[in-house]
Amino acid sequence: MTYKTINDTTIAEIIIKKSRFICILMPLNQMQDIDTGRDEVRQKYPGANHYCFAYRLRQDGSILERCSDDGEPGGTAGWPMLNVLAQNDLENIMAIVVRYFGGTLLGTGGLVKAYTQSVQSALNKARIISMEYSQKIMLTLDYSYYGILENYLSNIINKVADIQYAEQVRLEVWVAVDKLGTFVAKVEDLSSGTAKVEMGEQGFVPNNSRG
């Protein structure tokens, strides 16, 4: 189970007929991030004419979508912004476009194009990552086996959360759920059955193979 999002907040600005369109793309983890992100943008860019937004948030296996024109003519800002996110198959992401009016009306077609272009310009700068549903695993093993496993681990795990060096090596790693059986069997084989394997929580982490 995977989805695509961005790894960090990305900002891009375009100017059309003296109007400034500043797009801020933000990754989302939960509903609270939406209001927090909007408040931060309003504080950073005060006095703008419009703060239009669109977001797509994964919740309980489905995608919650919402958008706002924030005073622009209906359908000329929020929906075009949301459409860019949806066409790029992005989830857990919010786009906010701040507009400082430049004095020239763009018309409905011009506004749709401007808001679409604004979000797309920010996406062109953003780093898109693939998130994969993974299992957290705690491994405890002898140093002699850690050397054997290290190369294998780096190729299959999505994330190393922690490494502790004591009498034995203890690692906390995340492995894709659909690779879990193969991973555990390989660890047991390479450590001659001496490695201790404990399961932790599950969740989405970046897919290492796709950056």
N, C-alpha and C positions, 0 to 999 in steps of 0.2 A: 504494500500500500504506500503510494508516494504522492506528493504534490509539489508544485513549483511555487517559489516565492522569491523575495529578494533578501540579501544577507544583512543589509544595513540601510539606513535612511539616505535617500538620494535626492538632490535638488537640481533643477534646471530652470532656466529663465529664457523666455522668448519675448520679443517686442513686435507687436503688429499694430500699425497705424498709431503709434505712440502709446498704446496700452501695454502695460507690463503684465505678463502672465507667468507667475512663479509656481512651478509644480513641485510639491514635496511628496515623495513616495516613502511610506513607512511600512515596515513589517509589523504584523499584529500577532499577538499570542492569545488575547482574551478581549472580551467586550469592553472592559475598563480602559484598554489602550486607546479606544476610539475617541472618547471624550478627552482623555489626557492629551492625545496628539493634537486634537483640534484646538484645545486651549493653548498649547505651546505655540502653535502656528500663529494664532491671533496675537499672542504676546510678542512674538518675534517680528511679525509684519503688521504693525498697528495702522489703522486708518485706511485700510483697503476698501474698495467698493463692494467686492464679493469674495466670499470664502467658500467656494464650491467643493464638494467632496464626493467620493465614491469608495465603497469598500466591498471586499469579498472575504468572509470569515468562515472557516470550517468549524461547524458545531454538530456534535453527535452524528457524524458521518454525512451531513448535508452541508450545503453552502448557503450562508445567509448573505444576501446582497442588499445594499441600500445606496441611494445617491441623493444629492440635493443640488438644485440650481442656485440656491441662496440669492434670489432676487433677479437672476437673469431670466429671460423669456423661457417658458416651460419647455423642457426637452432639449435645450441648446447647450447645456453644460454638464450636469450630472450624468445623464444617460450616455452621452458620447464618451465621457471619462470611464464609466463603468464598462462600456463596450470594449475599450482598449484593454482593460484588465482581463475581461472574459475571453476576448479573442486570443490573448497570450496565455490563456489557461493558468492564470495566477490566482493563488489563494492566500489567505492570511496576510492581506495587503490593503493599505488605504492610500488613495491619492487625494491630495488637497491642492486645488489651484487657487492661488491668491491673485486677484485682478485689481490693478490700479488703472482706472479708466483714463484714457489719453485724450478724450474730447471728441473722438470720431466714432460714430455708430458703425458697427460691423454688419448688422443685419443678422437674421437667424442663421443663414447658411454660413456666414463668416464666423459667427460664434461657435457653431458646431465644429468647424474646421480648426479654429483657434484652440479650443479646449482639447480636441483630439490630438492636435499637434503638440500641445504642451505636455500632456501625459506621455506621449510617445517619445518626446525628446528626453524626458527623465528616464524612461525605460532604457533608452539607448545607452545611458551612462551607468545604469544599475548593473550589479552582478546578480544574475538569476541563479538560484541554487535549487537542487532537488532535495526535498525532505522525505525520509523513509521511516516507516514505523518499525521501531527497533526495540530490542530487549537489552536491559542493563545486566551485565554479568560481572561477578567478582571472581577473579581467579587467584589462587594461591599455589605457588609451585617453587620447586628448587631452582637455584640459579643455573644449574647445569642444563635444565630443560628450557629455561627462559631464552637462552641464546638460540636454541633450535626453533622455538616458536616465534621469535621476534619478526622475522621476515614474513612468515605466514600471517601473523596478526595484522601487520601493516597493510596487507593486501585485501583482507576480508572485513575488517572492522570499519564501522562508520565514525567512531569517536573513541579516543582514550580519555576517560574522565580523570583518572588518577593513577599514579604509580608510587608504591611505597617499597623502599628497600630496607629490609630487616633481616631476620634469620632466613626468611624466604622472601620471594618477590610477590607482592600483592598488587593486582591490576584491577581497575574498574573500567570496563569497555562496553561499548554499545555495538550490537550486531543486529542486522536486519532479521526480523522475525522469520522470514521464509528461508534464511540461511542458518538458523539456529541449530537444527539437528546436525547438519554437516559440520558446523563449527565445533560443537561439543564433542562429536565423535573424533574429529581430528585432534583436538586438544588431548583427549584421553589416550589416543594412539601415540602421539608424539611424546607424551610424558610417561608412557608405560603405565597409565592408570593411576599415577601418583598425584596429579593436579586436583586441587579442590575447586569445584565449580558451584557457585551460588547464584541464584537468580534474584534480580531486583525488579524495579518497576519497568513499565513499558511506556514508550512515547516516541514522538517524531524528533529525529536528529538529522543533520545534513548527511546526504549520501556521499561517502568518501570517494567512490569511483567516478562521480560526476562533478566533484568539486564543490 
